[in-house]
């Protein structure tokens, strides 16, 4: 009996990881009914992080009234299992919470993320895992810190916050950028969040000032640590103020599901994402899965809604690289959820596996 592991990333704005995995598994169920199919929802710390850990840990989903990036009240969720909380910052501070016209990292705040952290600490959580991805903010985590001060400080100062002293934070991100400079949070990521070039320079200057003040106050400086530039500098706030441990998002998740053990008797791994190209090979989720599978000599197939640089992907070690969409399908049709599900299903029902 063949064992097939399916671990497809979300197709952003189209399918969740769970939905994409299910479509592939349904195709295999009819075409290869004798196969054992293991489906693993995955995320690198961004969209789908909460869902992925729910599949791994189980636990209770907690609803909290928080402020979105524009300080409007919304309902956000995080996961609690025993004394561990899992937070996906995009639930409270995500770019998808804003319309295109509302995007403005000069004013967008991470305050809501701080409210999620504060709620988890109040519930007695002593280990908080934070997925840093999909943020609308570039505030260096200042909004998050303010929310925690508002929740716990007796005299309105970070020095008054004692409740976090026994909490271990792990931040999950595959972003290694520093906080400031040409490779920092503002220059690399703020334009995606609506910043003009003038605003990028202002945001970077603001980040430098905050890091200087924080360094003098704390006696150390973590602005250049890998991950400090993640989520508009939220990574820096966790590293500088909460002594967080920074982990690769996909490695953290794969370790949690004992992925290497699952690979030991696997015949095939299927992974994928919305758009696959050379950037896939720069630490994105499918590449992390490929690296694990190669160590166990398990072939890995990559599927995506759009494929570029196919030869580079094959040269990197993917055994097959397949686009889920037939060439004549218009983009506005291809990105519909039901269309994408059907295309993945049909790919594994009789296309890719019959060659």
C-alpha positions in Angstrom: 0.0 0.0 0.0 1.4 3.4 -1.0 1.4 6.2 1.6 0.9 9.6 0.2 1.4 12.8 2.3 -0.5 15.9 1.1 0.6 19.2 2.5 -0.5 22.1 0.3 -0.3 25.7 1.4 -3.3 27.9 1.1 -4.0 29.5 -2.3 -4.4 33.0 -1.0 -7.9 34.5 -1.5 -9.0 31.2 -3.0 -8.6 28.0 -0.9 -7.4 27.2 2.6 -4.8 24.6 3.1 -7.4 22.2 4.4 -9.6 22.8 1.3 -6.8 22.3 -1.1 -5.6 19.1 0.7 -9.2 17.7 0.7 -9.6 18.2 -3.1 -6.4 16.4 -3.8 -7.3 13.6 -1.3 -10.7 13.1 -2.9 -9.0 12.7 -6.3 -6.7 10.1 -4.9 -9.5 8.3 -3.1 -11.1 7.4 -6.5 -8.0 6.9 -8.6 -5.9 5.1 -6.0 -8.3 3.7 -3.4 -5.7 1.3 -2.0 -3.4 4.2 -1.0 -3.1 5.6 2.5 -3.5 9.4 2.3 -2.2 11.6 5.1 -3.4 15.2 4.9 -1.6 17.9 6.8 -2.9 21.5 6.9 0.2 23.7 6.7 1.2 27.4 7.0 4.5 29.2 7.3 3.1 31.6 9.9 0.7 33.6 7.8 -2.7 32.8 6.5 -4.0 29.5 7.8 -1.6 29.4 10.8 -4.4 29.0 13.3 -6.2 26.4 11.3 -3.0 24.4 10.8 -2.2 24.2 14.5 -5.8 23.4 15.3 -5.3 20.3 13.2 -2.1 19.5 15.1 -3.0 20.3 18.6 -6.8 20.4 18.8 -7.8 22.7 21.6 -10.3 25.5 22.1 -10.8 28.5 19.8 -11.2 31.7 21.8 -13.1 34.7 20.5 -12.0 38.1 21.5 -13.2 41.6 20.7 -10.2 43.5 19.5 -9.2 46.5 17.4 -8.4 46.0 13.7 -5.6 48.0 12.1 -7.8 51.0 11.8 -8.9 50.7 15.5 -12.4 49.5 14.7 -13.8 46.8 16.9 -13.9 43.3 15.3 -14.0 39.7 16.5 -10.7 37.8 16.3 -9.7 34.3 17.4 -6.7 32.5 18.9 -6.2 28.8 19.9 -5.7 27.5 23.4 -4.4 24.0 24.3 -3.5 23.4 28.0 -1.1 26.3 28.8 -0.2 27.0 25.1 -1.8 29.7 23.0 -1.4 30.0 19.2 -1.9 33.4 17.7 -2.2 34.3 14.0 -1.5 38.0 13.9 -3.5 38.4 10.7 -6.7 37.7 12.6 -6.4 41.0 14.4 -3.8 43.0 12.4 -4.1 41.6 8.9 -4.0 43.2 5.5 -7.1 41.3 4.5 -9.1 43.2 7.1 -8.7 46.4 5.0 -10.0 47.4 1.7 -7.4 48.5 -0.9 -8.4 52.1 -0.2 -7.9 51.8 3.5 -4.3 50.4 3.4 -2.0 52.9 5.0 0.9 51.6 7.1 1.5 55.1 8.4 -1.6 54.8 10.6 -2.3 51.0 10.7 -1.7 49.6 14.2 -0.9 46.2 15.7 -2.9 47.1 18.8 -5.3 44.2 18.3 -2.5 41.7 18.3 -1.5 43.0 21.7 -5.1 42.4 22.9 -4.9 38.8 21.8 -1.6 38.4 23.7 -3.1 40.0 26.8 -6.2 37.8 26.7 -4.0 34.6 26.4 -1.9 35.7 29.3 -4.9 36.3 31.5 -6.1 32.8 30.7 -2.9 31.4 32.2 -1.1 30.6 29.0 2.6 30.2 29.6 3.8 29.5 26.1 2.5 31.7 23.2 3.3 30.8 19.6 2.8 33.7 17.2 2.5 33.3 13.5 3.9 36.5 11.9 2.4 36.9 8.4 -0.1 38.9 6.5 0.1 42.1 8.6 -1.3 45.4 7.5 1.1 47.3 9.8 4.6 48.8 9.9 4.5 50.1 13.4 7.4 48.0 14.9 4.9 46.4 17.2 4.3 49.7 19.1 0.6 49.2 18.9 0.9 45.7 20.3 3.1 47.0 23.2 0.6 49.8 24.0 -2.3 47.3 24.2 -0.3 45.1 26.7 0.6 48.2 28.7 -3.1 49.2 28.7 -4.0 45.7 29.9 -1.4 45.2 32.7 0.6 48.3 33.6 -0.2 50.0 36.9 1.3 53.4 35.9 1.3 53.3 32.1 4.9 52.1 31.6 6.3 48.9 30.1 8.4 48.5 33.3 5.1 48.0 35.2 4.2 44.9 33.2 5.0 41.8 35.2 2.5 39.4 33.9 4.7 38.4 30.9 7.8 37.5 33.0 6.8 33.8 33.1 5.6 33.5 29.5 7.7 32.0 26.8 7.1 33.5 23.3 8.0 31.7 20.1 7.6 33.8 16.9 7.2 31.9 13.6 8.4 33.5 10.4 10.5 32.7 7.4 11.4 36.4 7.1 15.0 37.0 8.1 15.0 40.7 7.4 16.3 43.2 10.0 14.1 46.0 11.3 15.7 48.9 9.4 17.6 49.7 6.3 17.3 48.7 2.6 16.4 45.1 3.6 14.3 46.2 6.6 10.6 46.1 7.2 9.7 49.4 5.6 11.7 49.2 2.4 10.9 45.5 1.7 7.3 45.1 2.9 5.6 48.5 3.4 4.9 49.1 -0.3 2.8 45.9 -0.4 0.7 47.5 2.4 0.1 50.7 0.5 3.1 52.9 1.4 4.5 55.4 -1.1 8.2 55.8 -1.5 8.1 58.9 0.7 6.2 57.0 3.4 8.7 54.1 3.2 11.5 56.6 4.1 9.4 58.0 7.0 8.5 54.5 8.3 12.2 53.5 8.2 13.2 56.6 10.1 10.5 56.0 12.7 11.7 52.4 13.1 15.3 53.6 13.7 14.2 56.1 16.3 12.1 53.5 18.1 15.0 51.0 18.1 17.4 53.6 19.4 15.1 54.5 22.3 14.4 50.8 23.0 18.1 50.0 23.0 18.9 52.7 25.5 16.1 51.7 27.7 16.6 47.9 27.6 20.4 47.9 27.5 20.6 45.7 24.3 19.6 46.0 20.7 17.9 43.3 18.6 17.0 45.3 15.5 19.4 43.3 13.4 18.3 39.8 14.5 16.8 37.6 11.8 13.0 38.1 12.0 13.1 41.6 13.5 11.6 43.0 10.3 8.8 40.5 10.1 5.2 41.7 10.1 6.1 45.4 9.9 8.5 45.1 12.8 6.3 43.1 15.1 9.1 40.6 15.1 11.4 43.2 16.6 8.9 44.0 19.4 8.7 40.4 20.4 12.5 39.9 20.2 13.4 43.1 22.0 10.6 43.3 24.7 9.6 39.7 25.2 12.8 37.8 24.6 11.0 35.7 22.0 12.6 32.7 20.3 12.4 33.0 16.5 11.7 29.8 14.5 11.1 29.1 10.9 7.3 28.8 10.6 7.2 25.7 8.4 9.9 23.9 10.5 8.0 24.7 13.7 4.8 23.3 12.3 6.4 20.2 10.7 8.2 19.4 13.9 4.9 19.6 15.7 3.3 17.0 13.4 6.4 14.8 13.6 6.7 15.1 9.8 10.1 13.3 9.6 8.5 10.2 11.3 5.6 10.3 8.8 8.1 10.4 5.9 9.9 7.2 6.9 7.4 5.0 5.1 6.0 7.5 2.6 6.0 6.9 -1.1 5.1 10.4 -2.2 4.7 14.0 -0.9 2.3 16.5 -2.6 2.8 20.1 -1.8 1.7 23.3 -3.4 0.9 27.0 -3.3 -0.9 29.7 -5.3 2.0 30.8 -7.5 5.2 28.9 -7.8 8.4 30.4 -9.2 12.0 31.0 -8.2 10.9 32.7 -5.0 9.5 29.4 -3.9 13.1 28.3 -3.5 13.9 31.2 -1.1 12.5 29.5 2.0 8.8 29.4 1.1 6.7 26.6 2.5 6.8 24.1 -0.4 10.6 24.3 -0.4 10.8 23.6 3.3 8.7 20.5 2.7 10.9 19.5 -0.2 14.0 19.7 1.9 12.5 17.4 4.6 11.3 14.9 2.0 14.7 14.8 0.2 16.4 13.7 3.4 14.2 10.7 3.5 14.5 10.1 -0.3 10.7 10.6 -0.8 9.8 12.2 -4.2 7.9 15.5 -3.9 5.4 16.9 -6.4 4.6 20.6 -6.6 1.2 22.0 -7.8 0.2 25.6 -8.1 -2.4 27.9 -9.7 0.4 29.5 -11.7 3.9 28.2 -12.6 6.9 30.1 -13.7 10.6 29.0 -13.8 9.6 25.4 -14.1 13.1 24.2 -14.9 14.5 25.9 -11.8 11.9 24.2 -9.6 12.7 20.8 -11.2 16.4 21.4 -10.8 15.9 22.1 -7.1 14.5 18.6 -6.6 10.8 18.6 -7.2 10.0 15.5 -9.2 6.9 16.9 -10.8 5.7 20.6 -11.2 2.1 20.9 -12.4 -0.3 23.8 -12.9 -3.8 23.0 -11.6 -5.4 25.2 -14.3 -5.9 24.2 -17.9 -4.3 26.9 -20.2 -7.6 28.2 -21.5 -9.2 29.1 -18.2 -9.5 32.8 -17.6 -7.9 34.2 -14.4 -11.2 35.5 -12.9 -12.6 31.9 -13.2 -9.5 30.1 -12.0 -9.4 32.0 -8.7 -12.9 31.0 -7.7 -12.9 28.6 -4.8 -15.1 25.9 -6.5 -13.1 26.1 -9.7 -9.8 25.6 -7.9 -11.2 22.7 -5.9 -12.4 21.0 -9.1 -9.1 21.5 -10.9 -7.1 20.0 -8.0 -9.5 17.1 -7.8 -9.4 16.4 -11.5 -5.6 16.7 -11.5 -5.3 13.7 -9.2 -8.3 11.9 -10.4 -6.9 11.1 -13.8 -4.3 13.6 -15.0 -1.0 13.8 -13.1 -1.0 10.4 -11.6 -1.8 8.5 -14.8 1.4 9.6 -16.6 
